């Protein structure tokens, strides 16, 4: 019988977090016996049974470096995932990206309707902060406040939503590499960085002690988006579970259009190796974070 590899451990960690996040959302979102039921069913459609759960695993794997309880870390991971899923619901709407498929299943507005999809996104946004204020997430009010502040900054105009606005303007503005990098640091990187930061906050690590983890998160955030751009050009739609090659059709500048396919691939690999080096102060307890960095550029969806 062969030894367990880093890939095996990551696969087990991803399976475990997917199950834990699904179970947590199932508990957070019981369907009421009144006319709100359709809204909660739409929320459940968005958050249960889909996605890789990279963000919750980043929270949990970081928190575990510092001995944080699994329940607290999974809760905080669900808060990040609730924000991520709300953004996908809204991104998929006809007024935004107009997509019919997400994680291999019909998008929320296709299964329900546009108005319900808007409310489901709004409600998941609220749920994220509700989760972070629960005593199960932390019994320290200062920790809870910092978790809320971190996720709020990463979600709004200075983070994910601001990046989405920049992305929407990409149809009419010719972005250079620096601007595309900034766009992606906000749209994709901010929530990934918040996931790592929140794990450290749960571990009560002071801000000045988080520099290596912040550097790791910044590098994997860019690597993640470069990998996404490569997938959009080269990926298989069935494996990805969503429409591909939309950036090219819309004439948007991406890492791939600005740098070329092979230089982009090499840049992603370099960022991952750099991210791993930032974890050199940690031992085997950071192996899941190292494996996650590599998974980000090797994934097919």
DRENDO-1510 file (C-alpha; in Angstrom, 1 decimal, always signed):
<recs>
REC; n; res; u; v; w
REC; 1; UNK; +0.0; +0.0; +0.0 .
REC; 2; UNK; +1.5; +3.3; -1.1 .
REC; 3; UNK; +2.0; +6.3; +1.1 .
REC; 4; UNK; -0.5; +9.1; +1.2 .
REC; 5; UNK; +0.5; +12.0; -1.1 .
REC; 6; UNK; +0.0; +15.7; -0.8 .
REC; 7; UNK; -2.6; +15.4; -3.6 .
REC; 8; UNK; -4.5; +12.7; -1.6 .
REC; 9; UNK; -4.5; +14.9; +1.5 .
REC; 10; UNK; -5.8; +17.9; -0.5 .
REC; 11; UNK; -8.5; +15.8; -2.2 .
REC; 12; UNK; -9.6; +14.5; +1.3 .
REC; 13; UNK; -9.6; +18.1; +2.7 .
REC; 14; UNK; -11.7; +19.4; -0.3 .
REC; 15; UNK; -14.2; +16.6; +0.1 .
REC; 16; UNK; -14.4; +17.2; +3.9 .
REC; 17; UNK; -14.9; +20.9; +3.5 .
REC; 18; UNK; -17.6; +20.5; +0.8 .
REC; 19; UNK; -19.6; +18.2; +3.1 .
REC; 20; UNK; -19.1; +20.5; +6.1 .
REC; 21; UNK; -20.1; +23.6; +4.2 .
REC; 22; UNK; -23.2; +21.9; +2.8 .
REC; 23; UNK; -24.2; +20.7; +6.2 .
REC; 24; UNK; -23.7; +24.1; +7.7 .
REC; 25; UNK; -25.8; +25.9; +5.1 .
REC; 26; UNK; -28.5; +23.2; +5.5 .
REC; 27; UNK; -28.7; +24.1; +9.2 .
REC; 28; UNK; -28.4; +27.9; +8.5 .
REC; 29; UNK; -31.2; +27.8; +5.9 .
REC; 30; UNK; -34.3; +25.7; +7.0 .
REC; 31; UNK; -37.2; +26.2; +4.7 .
REC; 32; UNK; -40.0; +28.0; +6.5 .
REC; 33; UNK; -43.7; +27.0; +6.2 .
REC; 34; UNK; -44.7; +30.3; +4.7 .
REC; 35; UNK; -44.4; +32.3; +1.5 .
REC; 36; UNK; -40.7; +33.0; +2.1 .
REC; 37; UNK; -40.0; +29.4; +1.2 .
REC; 38; UNK; -39.2; +30.2; -2.5 .
REC; 39; UNK; -36.5; +32.7; -1.4 .
REC; 40; UNK; -34.8; +30.2; +1.0 .
REC; 41; UNK; -35.0; +27.5; -1.7 .
REC; 42; UNK; -33.3; +29.8; -4.1 .
REC; 43; UNK; -30.6; +30.6; -1.5 .
REC; 44; UNK; -30.1; +26.8; -0.9 .
REC; 45; UNK; -29.9; +26.2; -4.7 .
REC; 46; UNK; -27.0; +28.7; -4.8 .
REC; 47; UNK; -25.0; +27.5; -1.7 .
REC; 48; UNK; -25.6; +23.8; -1.3 .
REC; 49; UNK; -24.0; +21.2; -3.6 .
REC; 50; UNK; -21.8; +23.2; -5.8 .
REC; 51; UNK; -18.4; +24.7; -6.1 .
REC; 52; UNK; -14.9; +23.7; -5.0 .
REC; 53; UNK; -15.1; +25.5; -1.6 .
REC; 54; UNK; -11.6; +26.9; -2.1 .
REC; 55; UNK; -12.4; +29.9; +0.1 .
REC; 56; UNK; -13.7; +28.0; +3.1 .
REC; 57; UNK; -10.8; +25.7; +2.9 .
REC; 58; UNK; -8.4; +28.6; +2.9 .
REC; 59; UNK; -10.1; +29.9; +6.1 .
REC; 60; UNK; -10.0; +26.5; +7.7 .
REC; 61; UNK; -6.5; +25.6; +6.7 .
REC; 62; UNK; -5.2; +29.0; +7.9 .
REC; 63; UNK; -7.1; +28.8; +11.2 .
REC; 64; UNK; -5.8; +25.3; +11.9 .
REC; 65; UNK; -2.2; +26.7; +11.9 .
REC; 66; UNK; -3.2; +28.4; +15.1 .
REC; 67; UNK; -5.3; +25.7; +16.8 .
REC; 68; UNK; -8.7; +27.4; +16.1 .
REC; 69; UNK; -11.8; +25.1; +16.6 .
REC; 70; UNK; -13.0; +23.5; +13.4 .
REC; 71; UNK; -16.6; +24.7; +14.0 .
REC; 72; UNK; -15.5; +28.3; +14.3 .
REC; 73; UNK; -13.3; +28.1; +11.1 .
REC; 74; UNK; -16.1; +26.4; +9.1 .
REC; 75; UNK; -18.6; +29.0; +10.2 .
REC; 76; UNK; -16.2; +31.8; +9.0 .
REC; 77; UNK; -15.6; +29.9; +5.8 .
REC; 78; UNK; -19.4; +29.7; +5.2 .
REC; 79; UNK; -19.6; +33.5; +5.6 .
REC; 80; UNK; -17.0; +34.0; +2.9 .
REC; 81; UNK; -18.8; +31.4; +0.7 .
REC; 82; UNK; -22.1; +33.1; +1.2 .
REC; 83; UNK; -20.6; +36.4; -0.1 .
REC; 84; UNK; -19.0; +34.5; -3.0 .
REC; 85; UNK; -22.3; +32.7; -3.9 .
REC; 86; UNK; -24.3; +35.9; -3.7 .
REC; 87; UNK; -21.9; +37.5; -6.1 .
REC; 88; UNK; -22.3; +34.6; -8.5 .
REC; 89; UNK; -26.1; +34.9; -8.4 .
REC; 90; UNK; -25.9; +38.6; -9.3 .
REC; 91; UNK; -23.1; +38.1; -11.9 .
REC; 92; UNK; -25.2; +35.5; -13.7 .
REC; 93; UNK; -28.3; +37.8; -14.0 .
REC; 94; UNK; -29.2; +39.1; -17.5 .
REC; 95; UNK; -28.3; +42.6; -16.5 .
REC; 96; UNK; -24.7; +41.4; -15.8 .
REC; 97; UNK; -23.1; +38.4; -17.5 .
REC; 98; UNK; -26.4; +36.7; -18.5 .
REC; 99; UNK; -25.3; +33.1; -17.8 .
REC; 100; UNK; -27.6; +30.0; -17.7 .
REC; 101; UNK; -25.2; +27.6; -16.1 .
REC; 102; UNK; -23.2; +27.6; -12.9 .
REC; 103; UNK; -21.3; +24.7; -11.3 .
REC; 104; UNK; -23.0; +22.4; -13.9 .
REC; 105; UNK; -26.5; +23.3; -12.9 .
REC; 106; UNK; -29.0; +26.0; -14.1 .
REC; 107; UNK; -28.4; +29.5; -12.5 .
REC; 108; UNK; -30.7; +30.8; -9.8 .
REC; 109; UNK; -32.6; +33.2; -12.0 .
REC; 110; UNK; -33.2; +30.3; -14.5 .
REC; 111; UNK; -34.6; +28.0; -11.9 .
REC; 112; UNK; -36.6; +30.6; -10.0 .
REC; 113; UNK; -36.9; +34.1; -11.6 .
REC; 114; UNK; -34.8; +37.3; -11.7 .
REC; 115; UNK; -36.5; +39.1; -8.7 .
REC; 116; UNK; -36.1; +36.0; -6.5 .
REC; 117; UNK; -32.5; +35.7; -7.6 .
REC; 118; UNK; -31.8; +39.4; -6.6 .
REC; 119; UNK; -33.4; +38.8; -3.2 .
REC; 120; UNK; -31.5; +35.5; -2.7 .
REC; 121; UNK; -28.2; +37.3; -3.4 .
REC; 122; UNK; -29.2; +40.1; -1.0 .
REC; 123; UNK; -30.1; +37.6; +1.7 .
REC; 124; UNK; -26.9; +35.6; +1.3 .
REC; 125; UNK; -25.0; +38.9; +1.7 .
REC; 126; UNK; -26.8; +39.5; +5.0 .
REC; 127; UNK; -26.4; +35.9; +6.1 .
REC; 128; UNK; -22.6; +36.2; +5.8 .
REC; 129; UNK; -22.4; +38.9; +8.5 .
REC; 130; UNK; -25.0; +37.2; +10.6 .
REC; 131; UNK; -22.8; +34.1; +10.7 .
REC; 132; UNK; -19.8; +36.1; +11.7 .
REC; 133; UNK; -21.5; +37.7; +14.7 .
REC; 134; UNK; -22.6; +34.3; +16.2 .
REC; 135; UNK; -20.9; +33.1; +19.4 .
REC; 136; UNK; -20.2; +29.8; +17.7 .
REC; 137; UNK; -17.8; +31.7; +15.3 .
REC; 138; UNK; -16.0; +33.4; +18.2 .
REC; 139; UNK; -16.8; +34.3; +21.8 .
REC; 140; UNK; -14.5; +37.4; +21.5 .
REC; 141; UNK; -16.4; +40.5; +20.3 .
REC; 142; UNK; -13.2; +42.1; +19.0 .
REC; 143; UNK; -12.5; +39.0; +16.9 .
REC; 144; UNK; -16.1; +39.1; +15.6 .
REC; 145; UNK; -15.8; +42.8; +14.7 .
REC; 146; UNK; -12.5; +42.3; +12.9 .
REC; 147; UNK; -13.9; +39.4; +10.9 .
REC; 148; UNK; -16.9; +41.5; +9.9 .
REC; 149; UNK; -14.7; +44.5; +8.9 .
REC; 150; UNK; -12.4; +42.3; +6.9 .
REC; 151; UNK; -15.1; +40.6; +4.9 .
REC; 152; UNK; -17.0; +43.9; +4.4 .
REC; 153; UNK; -13.9; +45.6; +2.9 .
REC; 154; UNK; -13.2; +42.6; +0.6 .
REC; 155; UNK; -16.8; +42.5; -0.6 .
REC; 156; UNK; -17.7; +46.1; -1.5 .
REC; 157; UNK; -16.5; +48.9; -3.7 .
REC; 158; UNK; -12.9; +48.6; -2.4 .
REC; 159; UNK; -12.9; +44.8; -3.2 .
REC; 160; UNK; -15.0; +42.4; -5.1 .
REC; 161; UNK; -17.8; +44.7; -6.2 .
REC; 162; UNK; -15.3; +47.3; -7.3 .
REC; 163; UNK; -13.5; +44.7; -9.4 .
REC; 164; UNK; -16.8; +43.7; -11.0 .
REC; 165; UNK; -17.4; +47.3; -12.0 .
REC; 166; UNK; -14.0; +47.5; -13.5 .
REC; 167; UNK; -14.7; +44.3; -15.4 .
REC; 168; UNK; -18.0; +45.6; -16.7 .
REC; 169; UNK; -16.2; +48.7; -18.0 .
REC; 170; UNK; -13.6; +46.5; -19.8 .
REC; 171; UNK; -15.9; +46.4; -22.8 .
REC; 172; UNK; -15.3; +50.1; -23.4 .
REC; 173; UNK; -11.9; +50.8; -21.8 .
REC; 174; UNK; -8.6; +49.3; -23.1 .
REC; 175; UNK; -6.9; +48.0; -20.0 .
REC; 176; UNK; -3.2; +47.4; -19.8 .
REC; 177; UNK; -1.5; +44.7; -17.8 .
REC; 178; UNK; -1.3; +46.8; -14.6 .
REC; 179; UNK; -5.0; +47.7; -14.8 .
REC; 180; UNK; -6.0; +44.1; -15.5 .
REC; 181; UNK; -3.9; +43.0; -12.5 .
REC; 182; UNK; -5.7; +45.7; -10.3 .
REC; 183; UNK; -9.1; +44.6; -11.6 .
REC; 184; UNK; -8.4; +41.0; -10.7 .
REC; 185; UNK; -6.8; +41.8; -7.3 .
REC; 186; UNK; -10.2; +43.3; -6.5 .
REC; 187; UNK; -12.7; +41.1; -8.2 .
REC; 188; UNK; -11.1; +37.7; -7.4 .
REC; 189; UNK; -8.1; +38.3; -5.1 .
REC; 190; UNK; -9.9; +40.3; -2.4 .
REC; 191; UNK; -12.1; +37.5; -1.2 .
REC; 192; UNK; -9.3; +34.9; -1.4 .
REC; 193; UNK; -7.1; +37.2; +0.6 .
REC; 194; UNK; -9.9; +37.8; +3.1 .
REC; 195; UNK; -10.3; +34.0; +3.6 .
REC; 196; UNK; -6.6; +33.7; +4.6 .
REC; 197; UNK; -6.8; +36.9; +6.7 .
REC; 198; UNK; -9.9; +35.7; +8.6 .
REC; 199; UNK; -8.2; +32.4; +9.5 .
REC; 200; UNK; -5.4; +34.4; +11.1 .
REC; 201; UNK; -7.9; +36.7; +12.8 .
REC; 202; UNK; -9.6; +33.6; +14.4 .
REC; 203; UNK; -6.2; +32.6; +15.5 .
REC; 204; UNK; -5.7; +36.0; +17.2 .
REC; 205; UNK; -2.6; +36.7; +15.2 .
REC; 206; UNK; -1.9; +40.5; +15.3 .
REC; 207; UNK; -1.9; +42.4; +12.0 .
REC; 208; UNK; +1.9; +42.7; +11.9 .
REC; 209; UNK; +2.2; +38.9; +12.2 .
REC; 210; UNK; +0.1; +38.2; +9.2 .
REC; 211; UNK; +2.5; +39.5; +6.5 .
REC; 212; UNK; +3.7; +36.1; +5.1 .
REC; 213; UNK; +0.1; +34.9; +5.0 .
REC; 214; UNK; -1.0; +38.1; +3.2 .
REC; 215; UNK; +1.8; +37.7; +0.7 .
REC; 216; UNK; +0.8; +34.1; +0.1 .
REC; 217; UNK; -2.8; +35.1; -0.4 .
REC; 218; UNK; -1.9; +37.9; -2.8 .
REC; 219; UNK; +0.1; +35.6; -5.0 .
REC; 220; UNK; -2.5; +32.8; -5.1 .
REC; 221; UNK; -5.2; +35.3; -5.9 .
REC; 222; UNK; -3.4; +36.4; -9.1 .
REC; 223; UNK; -2.4; +32.8; -9.9 .
REC; 224; UNK; -6.1; +31.8; -9.5 .
REC; 225; UNK; -7.2; +34.5; -12.0 .
REC; 226; UNK; -4.5; +33.7; -14.6 .
REC; 227; UNK; -5.6; +30.0; -14.4 .
REC; 228; UNK; -9.2; +31.2; -14.9 .
REC; 229; UNK; -8.2; +33.1; -18.0 .
REC; 230; UNK; -6.4; +30.1; -19.3 .
REC; 231; UNK; -9.4; +27.9; -18.6 .
REC; 232; UNK; -11.6; +30.4; -20.5 .
REC; 233; UNK; -9.4; +29.9; -23.6 .
REC; 234; UNK; -8.5; +26.2; -23.3 .
REC; 235; UNK; -11.0; +24.7; -20.9 .
REC; 236; UNK; -13.8; +22.2; -21.4 .
REC; 237; UNK; -17.3; +23.6; -20.7 .
REC; 238; UNK; -18.6; +20.3; -19.4 .
REC; 239; UNK; -15.7; +20.1; -16.9 .
REC; 240; UNK; -16.0; +23.7; -16.0 .
REC; 241; UNK; -19.7; +23.6; -15.5 .
REC; 242; UNK; -20.2; +27.1; -17.0 .
REC; 243; UNK; -19.9; +29.0; -20.3 .
REC; 244; UNK; -16.4; +29.6; -21.5 .
REC; 245; UNK; -14.7; +31.8; -24.1 .
REC; 246; UNK; -16.9; +34.8; -23.2 .
REC; 247; UNK; -13.9; +37.2; -22.6 .
REC; 248; UNK; -12.6; +36.6; -26.1 .
REC; 249; UNK; -16.1; +37.1; -27.6 .
REC; 250; UNK; -16.5; +40.4; -25.7 .
REC; 251; UNK; -13.0; +41.5; -26.7 .
REC; 252; UNK; -11.9; +42.0; -23.0 .
REC; 253; UNK; -8.3; +42.3; -22.1 .
REC; 254; UNK; -7.1; +39.4; -19.9 .
REC; 255; UNK; -3.8; +38.1; -18.7 .
REC; 256; UNK; -3.8; +35.7; -21.7 .
REC; 257; UNK; -4.6; +38.3; -24.3 .
REC; 258; UNK; -2.0; +40.7; -22.9 .
REC; 259; UNK; +0.8; +38.2; -22.2 .
REC; 260; UNK; +0.1; +35.2; -24.4 .
REC; 261; UNK; -0.8; +31.6; -23.3 .
REC; 262; UNK; +2.6; +30.2; -22.4 .
REC; 263; UNK; +3.9; +33.3; -20.6 .
REC; 264; UNK; +0.6; +33.4; -18.6 .
REC; 265; UNK; +1.1; +29.7; -17.7 .
REC; 266; UNK; +4.6; +30.4; -16.6 .
REC; 267; UNK; +3.6; +33.5; -14.6 .
REC; 268; UNK; +1.0; +31.5; -12.8 .
REC; 269; UNK; +3.5; +28.8; -11.9 .
REC; 270; UNK; +6.0; +31.4; -10.7 .
REC; 271; UNK; +3.3; +33.0; -8.5 .
REC; 272; UNK; +2.5; +29.6; -7.0 .
REC; 273; UNK; +6.1; +28.9; -6.2 .
REC; 274; UNK; +6.5; +32.3; -4.7 .
REC; 275; UNK; +3.3; +31.8; -2.6 .
REC; 276; UNK; +4.7; +28.5; -1.3 .
REC; 277; UNK; +8.0; +30.2; -0.3 .
REC; 278; UNK; +6.0; +32.7; +1.8 .
REC; 279; UNK; +5.0; +29.8; +4.0 .
REC; 280; UNK; +8.6; +28.7; +4.7 .
REC; 281; UNK; +8.2; +29.8; +8.4 .
REC; 282; UNK; +5.6; +27.0; +8.9 .
REC; 283; UNK; +6.1; +23.3; +8.9 .
REC; 284; UNK; +3.9; +20.4; +7.7 .
REC; 285; UNK; +0.9; +22.0; +9.3 .
REC; 286; UNK; +0.8; +24.4; +6.3 .
REC; 287; UNK; +0.9; +21.6; +3.7 .
REC; 288; UNK; -2.8; +22.0; +2.8 .
REC; 289; UNK; -2.1; +25.7; +2.0 .
REC; 290; UNK; +0.9; +24.7; -0.2 .
REC; 291; UNK; -1.2; +22.0; -2.0 .
REC; 292; UNK; -4.1; +24.5; -2.5 .
REC; 293; UNK; -1.7; +27.0; -4.2 .
REC; 294; UNK; -0.6; +24.3; -6.7 .
REC; 295; UNK; -4.2; +23.0; -7.2 .
REC; 296; UNK; -5.3; +26.5; -8.2 .
REC; 297; UNK; -3.2; +26.5; -11.4 .
REC; 298; UNK; -3.7; +22.8; -12.2 .
REC; 299; UNK; -7.5; +22.7; -11.9 .
REC; 300; UNK; -9.8; +22.1; -14.9 .
REC; 301; UNK; -12.8; +24.1; -13.5 .
</recs>
